[in-house]
């Protein structure tokens, strides 16, 4: 139980930041195309770094919410060239399929 609480304490701040970013995205998604580019860049960095994250079972929820934010960004994106969208789609799919590299615990 102590290990689970310690893992939760480590993951909780990341989850809160992710909730904030998701909420802020919903509030500004129809605004400036520059804001959309900021979110795209954020997802490129976050999804690229997911290769180096831990595979702890409690981290899967945070990973899922990162992927959901990436999918929302793809869905509501309006002013981006197709090659940038393709790269973001590739990163989302790669990060989603990385869950299946290791057997479930």
Secondary structure, 3 states (H helix, E strand, C coil): CHHHHHHHHHHHHHHHHHHHHHHHHHHHCCCCHHHHHHHHHHHHHHHHHHHHCCCCCCHHHHHHHHHHHHHHHHHCCCCCCHHHHHHHHHHHHHHHHHHHHCCCC
